Amino acid sequence: MMPRRHERLAGFPEARRALREKGWPIQFRSTGGTPVPQSPAVINVALAQRCRVGSSAAHLEWGYRRLGDPGAPG
């Protein structure tokens, strides 16, 4: 899945067509971020927890640490 803003990139229509022909259709999501491959082998995990750290980069690092060690103090 990928954010809709990537539709505006040069060469996107051609890349989308080539991927569809190979059986990898592109689907879009309404949120930002980067493209994420999806398949039946992918497990999506959502973490919703209050985070009290400064920047958004710190939030991301904090979240990855929580996923990797859910028993750690938060």
Wavefront OBJ file of the C-alpha trace (Angstrom):
o trace
v 0.000 0.000 0.000
v 1.163 3.506 -0.653
v 0.067 7.084 -0.079
v -1.845 8.748 -2.921
v 0.820 11.468 -3.298
v 3.056 8.918 -5.042
v 0.620 8.918 -7.993
v 2.113 12.285 -8.988
v 5.668 10.958 -9.381
v 7.191 10.839 -12.860
v 6.878 7.381 -14.382
v 4.267 6.219 -11.882
v 1.584 5.225 -14.444
v 4.080 3.044 -16.335
v 5.398 1.455 -13.128
v 1.858 0.807 -11.907
v 0.911 -0.864 -15.194
v 4.066 -3.041 -15.181
v 3.458 -4.135 -11.595
v -0.203 -4.924 -12.284
v 0.838 -7.115 -15.237
v 3.136 -9.062 -12.886
v 0.296 -9.608 -10.398
v 1.358 -6.871 -7.940
v -1.495 -4.339 -8.057
v -0.909 -1.072 -6.191
v -3.426 -0.064 -3.568
v -3.584 3.304 -1.861
v -4.180 4.418 1.686
v -5.363 7.778 2.959
v -2.449 8.246 5.369
v 1.081 9.375 4.535
v 4.318 7.516 4.978
v 6.173 5.320 2.539
v 5.084 2.402 0.345
v 4.681 -0.888 2.233
v 4.569 -4.242 0.404
v 1.564 -6.377 1.359
v 0.962 -10.082 0.864
v -0.648 -12.988 2.726
v 2.741 -13.443 4.455
v 2.692 -9.902 5.956
v 1.379 -9.314 9.454
v 0.249 -5.760 10.172
v 0.572 -4.599 13.766
v -0.934 -1.446 15.225
v 0.292 0.069 18.466
v -1.813 2.682 20.235
v -0.266 3.974 23.407
v 0.415 7.394 24.893
v 3.963 8.503 24.160
v 5.710 11.280 26.063
v 8.805 11.999 24.015
v 9.743 15.099 22.027
v 9.966 14.956 18.243
v 8.054 12.754 15.798
v 11.329 10.922 15.012
v 11.632 10.122 18.727
v 8.023 8.863 18.698
v 8.870 6.493 15.842
v 11.978 5.153 17.575
v 10.078 4.787 20.851
v 7.321 2.842 19.048
v 9.775 0.438 17.403
v 11.443 -0.194 20.746
v 8.042 -0.925 22.335
v 7.193 -3.384 19.540
v 10.565 -5.118 19.935
v 10.351 -5.376 23.731
v 6.714 -5.014 24.846
v 7.620 -5.782 28.472
v 9.993 -2.813 28.753
v 8.895 0.172 30.846
v 7.097 2.773 28.734
l 1 2 3 4 5 6 7 8 9 10 11 12 13 14 15 16 17 18 19 20 21 22 23 24 25 26 27 28 29 30 31 32 33 34 35 36 37 38 39 40 41 42 43 44 45 46 47 48 49 50 51 52 53 54 55 56 57 58 59 60 61 62 63 64 65 66 67 68 69 70 71 72 73 74
